[in-house]
Amino acid sequence: MPVLCTDDERGAALTALEILDAGIVLTIDSVKAAALGAGADLAEPLLVVDIGAHLTEVGLLVDGRVTHADRIEIGTLDLGRTTPVAHLVQSVVGVVTDLLQLDCGGQVVDALERGPLLTGGGALRPQITSQLAKRLLAPVRPAPAPHFAAVRGAGLALGSVGRHRSFTVACTVVTRPASAQHHGQVGQRHSGPTKEPERATLPWRCSGESSG
């Protein structure tokens, strides 16, 4: 599930559950799934930038949990003449800037020094990787087969629930009573702000505005 679900996304999930008539549902945040699918070490703070076709998510994982996150309504299919790569990169930098100003700032610095993990189809574009690394002054690390990272991670989580406690804690298992299987609501766990925050000036770790 996207970290910050919209009403439409929750509605689509509910429709899918009703069609499947599922009694037990496992949900996992998309950035968490991407980190698992990339084989990332979750023992240390990790910054995940998941760039999909029409949505980009930035999440901070601490001790394997998504503690802060934000979403950008831009993806790889939106890039072109009207939306340059630099605009997407600046939006990601803006989210990281906001995180640096919160109480998790120290953990964000640790994650930047380690290097943000780049997943999704956007990780296949060298221009995005290089511009992010330049703007964040950090070693951005594209995941192997990044466009399938979240799917791989979700599969790993599903297969590991009940065998490994760390996976069970990282996921949410919801049992829907039989009487509510067609009338229940899909819950939402917010890991960050629900609206687009005001963009602050670039943090001390980031480089200046690029000219291209």
N, C-alpha and C positions, 0 to 999 in steps of 0.2 A: 504494500500500500504506500502511496506517496506520504511523506512525513507529515505534511500539513494538507489533509484532505479537504477538497471543496465539497459543496453539497452535491454537485453532479457526480463526483467520484464516489461519494458515499452511496448515492442512489444506484450507480452502476454496480457497486459491490453487493448491495442488497438484492438487486435483481438477479445477479449471478447466483447468490446463495439460495434464492427462492427456486430458481431453475434446477439447481443441483440437489435441492432438498437436504442440505447439509445439516447434520446435528452438531458436529464438532468442527470448529473453524480455527485455524492457526493463522495469525496475522503477524507480519514482521515489517518494520519500516524499510522502505526501499534503499536508503543509504546503508542501513545495517546489512541488508541482504547483499548489496554490492560489495561491501567490505569482506563479508564472509566468502563470497564467490571469487574474490580476488586473492584469497588466502592471506589477508592482512593480519598482522600481529595486533591483537586488540588489548594487549596488556598495557600499552601506553596510549596517551591521547592521540586520536587520529582525526584528521580533517578529510572528509569525503566530498568531492565535487562530482555529482552525477549529472551529465549533460545528455538529455534525451532528445527526441525529435521536436517536441514543442514545450518541454519543461526542463528546467535546470534546478537541482536541489543541492544545497550545501548543508552538511551536517557535521557536528562535532560529536565524536564518540569518546566517552571516558569510561574506563573499566567495562568496555563492551556495550555500553548503553548510549543511545542518542540523548544527549542532554540539551542541546540547542540546535536549531535548524531554521532554515528559511528557504523560500522557493522563488524562482524567477520565471516569469511566464514567457521565456524565450528558449528555443532549442535549435538544433542544427538545421531543421527544415525552414526556420524563420530567417536564417542568415542569407544575405544577398546584398543587393544594391541599397535597399532601404534600411537594413539592419546589418551593419558590418560586424565582423568578429570582435573588433575593439569594443563595441558596445556591450556585447555579452561578457567579455573579459572585465570591463569596468563594473558591470553589475555584480559579478562574483567578488571582485575586490571590495566593492561596497558592503557586501554581506560580511566578509571577513573583517572589515573595518569595524562594523557594528559589534561583532563578537568580541573583538579586542577591547571594546569599551565596557563590556559586561564583567560580572564577577568571575567569569570563566576565562578572562584574558590571559592569565598565566598558562592555562592549559592550551589555549590557542597558539601561544608562542611556542610551546613545546611541540605541538603538532606541525607548525610551520617549519621548525628546525628539522623535524623528521622528514617532512615533505608531504604535501597533500596528495591523496590518492584520487586519480582522475578515472571515472568510469562512464559508461554510456557511449553512444556513438560519437560524441564530441571528442572522446579520447583518441579517436582514429585520425583526428585532424592535427597535424604537426603545428599548424599556425596557432591553434588554440593553446596547445601545450606550451609552446615557446613564449607566447605573450603572457600567459598566466605566470610562468616561472620568472619572467622579467619583471612583471608588476609586483609580484609578491616577494621577490627576492628569495625564492624557495625552490628546492628541487622537486618539481611536480612529477609524479610517478604514474604514468598510464598503466592501467591494469591489463593483464593478459586477456585477449578476446574481450575487451571492455564492454561491448554491446550486449554480451550475455552474462555479465558478472552478477547482476541482480537475480536473474533466473537461476543461475548456478547456486547462489547463496540461499535462495528460498528452498531449493531442493535439498541442500545440505541441512538446513534447519529442520525441515520436515522429517528427514530421515534420522535426525539425531535427537529429536524430542523424546524424553523418557530414558535415553541412554546417557546423555551428557547434561548435567545440571546447568552448565553455562548457557547452553542453547535454549533450555527451557525458560530460564530467566530472561533471555534476550527476546523471546517471542511472547505473544499473547495468545493463549488458548481459550477460546470462548465456546462454552457448551450452551446450545440453544435449546430450551425446553420444547418438547414436541408441540405443545399448544401455542408456542410463539414462533414456530419455524417459518410461518408465512406472514407474520405480523410484527416481528421484532424490528429493532433498529440496529444498524451497524455502528458500533461505538467508534470514538475517535480519541486518540491520545495525542495531545499537542506537546511537541518538544521545543517549541519556540514561538515567536510572535505570530499572530494570525493575520496581520496586515503588513504591507510593505513599509518598512521603517524609513525614516528620513535618512538620507545618505550623508554621512559625516565626511570630513576631510580625510585624506589618506593617512593611515597610521604611520608611526615612525619606522616600521619595518618595510613599508612599501615604497617603491620607487615613484618618481613623478609621472605626470601624464605623458603617455606616448604620443608621438606626433603622427603616427600612422593609423 
